[in-house]
Amino acid sequence: MHAVRAPVAFDGSRFLPGGATVLVDGDRIAGVEGFGCELPDGCTLAAYDGTLLPGLFDAHTHLVSDGSIGSLEAAGTASDEELDAAIERSLRTQARAGVTTVRDLGDRRYRTLVARDRAAPGLPRIVAAGPPVTVPDGHCHYLGGAVSGPAEIRVALAERRDRSVDVVKVMASGGMLTIGSDVLGVQFSPEDLRTVVDVAHESGLAVLAHSHSLGGIEHALTAGVDGIEHFTGLVNGGLEVPDATLGRAAAAGVVVDPTLGFDWDVWDQMPAPPPQIQEAMRLSGLDVETMQAARLEVVGRLRDHGVRVVSGVDSGAAPTKPHGGIALALRDLVAAGYPMSEALTTATSLAAEACGLADVTGSLQPGLAADVLAVDGDLRDGPDALGVPVAVLVRGVSAEL
């Protein structure tokens, strides 16, 4: 048995008074005791001066891509060996940042499922969607998930069921990384999008809808999706998310992942945005700074309306969306008005619940997986310490920092 101790501890829902000692037996948490508890005979101890918390989730990642310009598109023509190598590199980067579970929402040829089933020691567990379902020439069509009409939708959903995906990702709007897709409009007819949802639900699979446009958000809500990714609210000439839309999302119990976490240091060093990003900015009439500020305002209103929010970065999608960037997303949530404890739940217990893993991980509780993060600093004072992991256990195995 091994113990990890710190004077500050967050258990996935709240900060524990007086810190904690987490007892680890193999790949499981054996106990969560007080900071000064007496250890069992033969139990080793690692003591830290900062904060203990559950290992974090990145609920929106693309492991097949390293985030460099064009790398997600390049995954469309990569070999299995190249994809597998990229996935492993991405997982190692995530683990070094304290991420012990990732939800991959767009791969090529289901290679993340291969990595998921391998469950390499010390690397994050994977919740995998496989290739996202999209329309011909639609957003991320190069990943191989394009379908047209009800018959092809049913075949695609049967393939995902037979491959044992964990969730279905569908593109309800165009995207900023796909030239020619309509980032301000919608993809799929209402009937076809509803077919995606109904057929997935018949197999017990939740559906997460990508949407940057306000029209796409409404489109996805009408179709009955379980979650909406990005939830940006772009319209011609700006960004708009009415209170009525937020009320619909709350009433439907939809889980929103706003994919925060924009690396401004990288942005400031980029010579120019990719052309598809420039086109999206032109159509919306927004610059990046204005868009990001408007997005934080929307995220604050999501909280006001009681919409459940989880944290993912869209990591790997672009240079400003790095693997291991979950601390950036939580900083943005705090900037949007979330108290620190609430922000942390979006990447721990709430994310575990949204991913169907609440009985596996996401909290410091006896019997759950020994996914434990120690950071150098007091998280009650704010999110900065999340960027300084000093120890990461993934299913009881130390990750390489």
Backbone torsions as a table, in degrees:
resi	resn	phi	psi	omega
1	MET	NA	148.4	-177.6
2	HIS	-132.5	148.3	179.3
3	ALA	-125.5	144.8	175.9
4	VAL	-123.8	132.0	-171.2
5	ARG	-135.2	142.4	174.0
6	ALA	-154.6	152.7	-177.9
7	PRO	-74.2	-11.8	175.2
8	VAL	-126.3	137.9	-179.9
9	ALA	-146.6	137.7	174.1
10	PHE	-117.8	125.5	-171.8
11	ASP	-93.9	4.7	-176.7
12	GLY	111.1	-16.7	177.8
13	SER	-129.9	-32.1	-175.3
14	ARG	-156.0	161.7	171.3
15	PHE	-78.6	130.8	-179.2
16	LEU	-83.7	135.3	179.4
17	PRO	-65.5	129.9	173.1
18	GLY	80.6	12.6	179.2
19	GLY	79.1	-168.3	-176.0
20	ALA	-161.3	160.4	168.9
21	THR	-121.2	121.4	-180.0
22	VAL	-101.6	121.8	178.2
23	LEU	-93.0	128.5	-176.3
24	VAL	-117.9	127.0	176.8
25	ASP	-123.7	103.2	-176.0
26	GLY	67.5	-122.6	-178.3
27	ASP	-100.6	13.3	-175.9
28	ARG	-124.4	153.4	170.1
29	ILE	-79.6	121.2	-178.7
30	ALA	-91.2	-22.8	-179.6
31	GLY	-174.4	155.5	173.8
32	VAL	-126.8	107.8	-172.3
33	GLU	-117.2	175.3	179.0
34	GLY	-65.7	164.0	-175.9
35	PHE	-59.2	-40.5	-175.2
36	GLY	-101.1	24.2	-175.5
37	CYS	-66.2	156.1	175.1
38	GLU	-80.5	133.8	-176.3
39	LEU	-85.7	149.4	175.3
40	PRO	-62.5	155.8	177.8
41	ASP	-57.4	134.4	177.4
42	GLY	80.2	1.2	-178.6
43	CYS	-83.7	124.7	175.9
44	THR	-81.9	159.3	-174.6
45	LEU	-133.2	134.6	167.4
46	ALA	-117.7	115.4	-177.5
47	ALA	-108.8	137.4	-178.3
48	TYR	-128.0	155.8	-177.0
49	ASP	-87.9	-9.1	-172.7
50	GLY	-101.5	-124.1	-172.6
51	THR	-122.9	137.2	170.2
52	LEU	-99.8	143.1	176.0
53	LEU	-158.8	167.7	175.8
54	PRO	-64.0	152.0	171.2
55	GLY	-55.7	146.5	-172.0
56	LEU	-87.0	159.1	170.8
57	PHE	-102.2	143.1	158.3
58	ASP	-112.8	104.9	-170.1
59	ALA	-84.4	4.5	175.9
60	HIS	-151.6	100.7	-179.6
61	THR	-137.7	162.4	174.0
62	HIS	-128.7	92.6	-173.3
63	LEU	-68.0	-23.0	-177.8
64	VAL	-75.8	-3.6	-175.0
65	SER	-125.7	140.0	-179.5
66	ASP	-92.7	1.4	177.3
67	GLY	92.7	-10.8	176.5
68	SER	-68.0	157.4	-176.3
69	ILE	-58.4	124.6	178.1
70	GLY	85.3	-0.3	-174.2
71	SER	-72.0	-31.4	177.8
72	LEU	-69.7	-42.1	176.1
73	GLU	-63.1	-38.2	-178.9
74	ALA	-65.4	-24.6	177.8
75	ALA	-61.4	-24.2	-180.0
76	GLY	-64.4	-23.4	-179.4
77	THR	-116.9	7.0	-178.3
78	ALA	-77.3	153.6	175.7
79	SER	-77.0	165.0	176.7
80	ASP	-58.1	-40.6	-179.9
81	GLU	-63.1	-41.1	178.5
82	GLU	-66.8	-41.2	178.8
83	LEU	-64.5	-43.3	-179.1
84	ASP	-62.8	-39.7	179.0
85	ALA	-65.8	-40.9	178.3
86	ALA	-64.2	-41.5	178.9
87	ILE	-60.8	-44.9	-179.1
88	GLU	-64.8	-42.2	178.3
89	ARG	-61.3	-42.9	-179.3
90	SER	-63.5	-43.1	179.3
91	LEU	-62.4	-40.7	179.8
92	ARG	-64.8	-39.5	177.7
93	THR	-64.9	-41.8	178.0
94	GLN	-61.4	-45.4	-178.5
95	ALA	-60.8	-40.2	179.6
96	ARG	-62.1	-23.0	179.3
97	ALA	-92.7	5.3	179.0
98	GLY	90.8	9.1	178.3
99	VAL	-87.5	123.1	-179.1
100	THR	-111.7	-8.1	175.0
101	THR	-142.6	134.2	174.7
102	VAL	-123.4	148.0	171.9
103	ARG	-112.1	108.0	-177.4
104	ASP	-87.4	124.5	-173.9
105	LEU	-118.5	35.0	173.5
106	GLY	165.7	100.2	177.6
107	ASP	-123.2	-166.8	178.7
108	ARG	-128.0	128.5	177.2
109	ARG	55.8	31.9	172.4
110	TYR	60.3	29.0	-176.9
111	ARG	-70.2	-24.5	176.9
112	THR	-69.2	-25.9	176.5
113	LEU	-68.5	-33.5	175.8
114	VAL	-62.9	-45.6	178.4
115	ALA	-67.0	-38.0	177.5
116	ARG	-58.1	-47.3	-175.7
117	ASP	-73.2	-24.1	177.5
118	ARG	-72.8	-35.8	177.2
119	ALA	47.8	59.5	-177.6
120	ALA	-62.0	135.5	-179.7
121	PRO	-57.9	137.9	177.4
122	GLY	82.0	-3.6	178.9
123	LEU	-110.7	149.5	-176.6
124	PRO	-58.8	146.3	170.1
125	ARG	-69.1	156.7	-174.7
126	ILE	-122.2	130.9	164.0
127	VAL	-103.1	124.2	-165.8
128	ALA	-126.1	138.3	177.3
129	ALA	-102.8	-16.0	-171.5
130	GLY	72.9	-162.4	179.9
131	PRO	-64.7	136.1	179.0
132	PRO	-69.0	145.2	178.5
133	VAL	-81.0	125.3	-177.0
134	THR	-144.5	-179.4	179.0
135	VAL	-97.9	161.7	176.9
136	PRO	-53.8	129.6	-177.1
137	ASP	64.4	13.0	-180.0
138	GLY	-84.1	-173.5	-175.7
139	HIS	-59.5	127.6	179.8
140	CYS	62.1	27.4	177.5
141	HIS	-58.5	-27.0	-177.8
142	TYR	-67.6	-10.2	176.8
143	LEU	-87.9	-3.3	169.2
144	GLY	95.5	15.6	-177.0
145	GLY	-108.0	21.1	-176.6
146	ALA	-74.8	136.7	177.9
147	VAL	-139.5	158.7	179.1
148	SER	-141.5	114.3	175.8
149	GLY	87.3	163.8	-174.4
150	PRO	-58.7	-39.3	-177.4
151	ALA	-64.0	-45.7	179.6
152	GLU	-68.0	-34.0	177.2
153	ILE	-61.7	-44.3	-178.7
154	ARG	-65.0	-39.3	177.5
155	VAL	-64.2	-44.2	-178.8
156	ALA	-64.1	-41.0	-179.9
157	LEU	-70.6	-35.0	175.7
158	ALA	-65.3	-38.1	177.5
159	GLU	-62.7	-43.2	179.9
160	ARG	-65.8	-39.1	175.6
161	ARG	-61.9	-46.1	-177.8
162	ASP	-67.9	-28.0	176.7
163	ARG	-80.6	-7.8	179.3
164	SER	65.8	44.8	172.2
165	VAL	-65.0	160.2	-179.6
166	ASP	-92.3	-21.9	-174.8
167	VAL	-161.8	158.9	177.2
168	VAL	-109.4	131.9	175.3
169	LYS	-107.9	130.4	178.8
170	VAL	-130.4	144.1	-179.4
171	MET	-94.3	103.3	-179.3
172	ALA	-85.0	-15.1	174.3
173	SER	-138.3	172.2	171.5
174	GLY	-69.6	176.4	-176.6
175	GLY	-134.6	161.3	-176.0
176	MET	-74.6	-13.6	-177.6
177	LEU	-101.0	4.3	-177.9
178	THR	-123.7	108.7	179.2
179	ILE	-61.2	131.5	177.6
180	GLY	95.4	-16.4	177.0
181	SER	-81.0	154.1	-173.2
182	ASP	-93.1	95.4	-175.4
183	VAL	-71.4	-18.8	178.7
184	LEU	-98.7	-5.6	-176.3
185	GLY	-111.9	-150.6	-178.3
186	VAL	-127.3	158.5	171.2
187	GLN	-116.9	146.7	-176.5
188	PHE	75.4	147.7	169.6
189	SER	-73.6	160.8	176.4
190	PRO	-55.6	-38.4	-178.9
191	GLU	-66.9	-42.0	-178.2
192	ASP	-70.0	-38.9	178.2
193	LEU	-65.8	-38.2	176.9
194	ARG	-65.2	-35.1	177.2
195	THR	-62.9	-42.5	176.6
196	VAL	-54.8	-48.0	-176.9
197	VAL	-66.2	-46.7	-176.0
198	ASP	-64.7	-43.7	-178.1
199	VAL	-68.4	-39.7	176.5
200	ALA	-62.0	-45.0	-179.5
201	HIS	-63.7	-33.2	176.5
202	GLU	-59.8	-29.5	178.5
203	SER	-94.6	6.3	179.6
204	GLY	77.1	20.6	-177.9
205	LEU	-104.6	131.4	173.8
206	ALA	-74.1	156.0	-179.7
207	VAL	-120.2	126.2	175.1
208	LEU	-110.5	128.3	-175.9
209	ALA	-107.8	125.7	169.6
210	HIS	-72.6	130.1	171.2
211	SER	-155.0	120.4	170.7
212	HIS	-95.1	-24.2	-175.5
213	SER	-92.5	152.7	173.8
214	LEU	-62.1	-40.8	177.8
215	GLY	-59.8	-39.0	179.2
216	GLY	-67.6	-35.9	176.6
217	ILE	-62.2	-49.4	179.4
218	GLU	-62.9	-40.9	177.3
219	HIS	-56.6	-47.3	-178.2
220	ALA	-68.4	-40.8	178.4
221	LEU	-62.9	-41.8	178.9
222	THR	-63.6	-34.7	-179.0
223	ALA	-75.6	-15.2	177.3
224	GLY	86.8	32.2	179.8
225	VAL	-67.4	163.6	-179.0
226	ASP	-92.4	-26.4	-179.9
227	GLY	-150.4	155.2	177.2
228	ILE	-127.1	127.6	179.4
229	GLU	-96.8	138.4	-179.3
230	HIS	82.9	-64.2	177.4
231	PHE	54.6	46.3	-172.6
232	THR	-76.8	-48.5	178.8
233	GLY	89.3	31.7	178.8
234	LEU	-68.8	138.9	172.0
235	VAL	-133.3	168.5	178.4
236	ASN	-60.8	113.1	177.8
237	GLY	91.8	9.7	178.1
238	GLY	168.2	-155.1	-178.7
239	LEU	-136.0	130.2	-173.4
240	GLU	-149.9	125.0	173.0
241	VAL	-133.3	100.0	-177.3
242	PRO	-66.6	157.5	176.5
243	ASP	-58.1	-34.5	-179.5
244	ALA	-62.3	-36.1	178.2
245	THR	-68.6	-42.0	176.9
246	LEU	-63.3	-38.5	176.9
247	GLY	-64.3	-39.0	176.7
248	ARG	-62.7	-43.6	-179.1
249	ALA	-63.3	-42.4	179.9
250	ALA	-65.1	-44.7	-178.1
251	ALA	-64.1	-33.3	-179.1
252	ALA	-80.3	-10.7	-177.7
253	GLY	71.7	21.5	-179.9
254	VAL	-69.0	139.6	175.9
255	VAL	-96.3	127.8	-177.7
256	VAL	-106.9	130.7	169.3
257	ASP	-113.0	102.3	-175.5
258	PRO	-75.0	-0.6	178.7
259	THR	47.7	55.9	174.8
260	LEU	-76.9	-178.1	179.0
261	GLY	98.9	68.5	-179.1
262	PHE	-102.5	123.3	-176.4
263	ASP	-85.9	97.7	-176.6
264	TRP	-68.4	-29.3	178.2
265	ASP	-62.5	-41.9	177.2
266	VAL	-67.2	-43.3	-179.5
267	TRP	-57.4	-43.8	-177.8
268	ASP	-65.4	-22.0	-179.2
269	GLN	-94.4	-9.8	-178.7
270	MET	-75.8	135.0	-179.9
271	PRO	-65.4	-36.8	178.5
272	ALA	-166.7	148.8	176.6
273	PRO	-65.6	154.6	172.7
274	PRO	-57.2	153.8	-174.8
275	PRO	-58.9	-35.0	-179.1
276	GLN	-68.7	-31.4	175.6
277	ILE	-69.5	-41.8	178.2
278	GLN	-60.6	-38.1	179.8
279	GLU	-68.0	-40.5	177.9
280	ALA	-63.0	-38.9	177.6
281	MET	-65.0	-40.7	-179.9
282	ARG	-62.9	-45.2	-177.5
283	LEU	-66.4	-37.7	-178.0
284	SER	-81.8	-17.6	-177.6
285	GLY	73.3	19.0	-177.1
286	LEU	-117.7	147.2	165.7
287	ASP	-92.4	170.7	-173.3
288	VAL	-63.4	-41.4	-178.4
289	GLU	-61.8	-44.3	180.0
290	THR	-66.5	-40.0	179.6
291	MET	-63.8	-44.4	-178.3
292	GLN	-64.9	-39.1	177.7
293	ALA	-64.3	-41.6	178.8
294	ALA	-65.9	-35.8	179.3
295	ARG	-65.5	-40.3	177.9
296	LEU	-63.9	-35.0	177.4
297	GLU	-65.2	-41.2	177.8
298	VAL	-64.1	-41.8	-179.0
299	VAL	-63.8	-39.3	175.2
300	GLY	-61.1	-37.7	178.5
301	ARG	-72.2	-30.0	173.0
302	LEU	-56.8	-44.6	178.1
303	ARG	-62.9	-43.7	-178.9
304	ASP	-60.0	-32.9	-178.4
305	HIS	-90.2	-0.3	177.4
306	GLY	78.4	21.4	177.0
307	VAL	-77.4	131.7	178.5
308	ARG	-72.0	132.1	-176.2
309	VAL	-124.2	136.9	170.7
310	VAL	-122.3	164.3	-173.7
311	SER	-110.6	122.5	169.1
312	GLY	-140.3	160.7	-171.2
313	VAL	-104.6	-20.2	-162.5
314	ASP	66.4	35.8	-173.2
315	SER	-63.7	139.0	-177.3
316	GLY	92.7	-10.7	-175.8
317	ALA	-77.4	-27.0	-174.5
318	ALA	-161.0	164.2	178.6
319	PRO	-58.0	-31.7	-179.6
320	THR	-83.4	2.2	-179.4
321	LYS	-124.0	73.6	-170.7
322	PRO	-80.0	149.5	165.1
323	HIS	-61.4	140.2	-176.2
324	GLY	81.3	13.1	-177.5
325	GLY	-94.9	18.8	-175.7
326	ILE	-62.3	-30.3	177.4
327	ALA	-60.8	-34.5	177.7
328	LEU	-64.1	-40.4	179.5
329	ALA	-64.2	-41.4	-178.8
330	LEU	-71.2	-33.3	173.7
331	ARG	-62.0	-40.6	178.5
332	ASP	-64.2	-40.1	178.1
333	LEU	-60.7	-43.3	177.9
334	VAL	-62.7	-41.0	177.6
335	ALA	-63.7	-27.8	179.5
336	ALA	-82.3	-2.6	175.3
337	GLY	111.3	5.3	178.5
338	TYR	-79.5	129.7	170.1
339	PRO	-59.7	154.3	-174.1
340	MET	-57.2	-42.3	-178.8
341	SER	-64.1	-39.0	178.0
342	GLU	-67.2	-40.3	178.1
343	ALA	-59.7	-43.8	-179.0
344	LEU	-63.9	-34.7	179.8
345	THR	-63.8	-29.4	-178.1
346	THR	-67.0	-19.0	178.8
347	ALA	-114.3	10.3	178.1
348	THR	-131.3	-100.0	-171.5
349	SER	-65.0	-41.5	179.9
350	LEU	-68.1	-38.7	177.2
351	ALA	-65.1	-39.8	177.9
352	ALA	-61.4	-42.6	178.5
353	GLU	-62.7	-44.7	-178.8
354	ALA	-65.0	-29.2	-179.7
355	CYS	-91.9	4.4	-179.5
356	GLY	73.1	26.0	-174.9
357	LEU	-121.6	19.2	-176.6
358	ALA	-63.0	-25.5	177.7
359	ASP	-92.6	10.0	-179.3
360	VAL	-117.8	-45.1	-172.2
361	THR	-158.4	-177.2	177.0
362	GLY	100.5	-9.4	-180.0
363	SER	-143.2	154.8	171.2
364	LEU	-87.7	89.0	-179.0
365	GLN	-138.2	141.0	175.9
366	PRO	-55.9	136.7	179.1
367	GLY	95.3	-20.7	177.7
368	LEU	-82.8	168.3	-179.5
369	ALA	-60.4	144.9	178.2
370	ALA	-79.9	67.8	173.4
371	ASP	-101.6	102.6	-170.2
372	VAL	-133.9	136.3	179.1
373	LEU	-121.9	134.4	170.8
374	ALA	-117.8	130.7	179.1
375	VAL	-121.7	156.5	-175.4
376	ASP	-91.9	85.2	178.5
377	GLY	152.6	169.4	-177.8
378	ASP	-96.7	107.8	-177.1
379	LEU	-68.9	-15.0	175.4
380	ARG	-64.7	-22.2	-178.9
381	ASP	-87.6	-5.1	-178.8
382	GLY	137.3	175.4	-169.0
383	PRO	-84.9	-5.3	-171.5
384	ASP	-57.5	-35.8	-177.3
385	ALA	-63.9	-19.6	178.2
386	LEU	-60.4	-24.4	178.6
387	GLY	-80.7	3.2	-177.6
388	VAL	-128.6	67.5	176.4
389	PRO	-68.0	139.2	176.3
390	VAL	-115.0	-15.6	175.3
391	ALA	-158.6	139.3	177.3
392	VAL	-136.3	123.5	172.0
393	LEU	-108.0	128.8	176.2
394	VAL	-117.0	107.7	-175.2
395	ARG	53.2	40.1	176.4
396	GLY	85.0	-5.5	-178.7
397	VAL	-103.4	131.7	179.3
398	SER	-67.8	128.3	174.2
399	ALA	-79.2	155.3	178.5
400	GLU	-80.6	116.5	179.5
401	LEU	-95.0	NA	NA
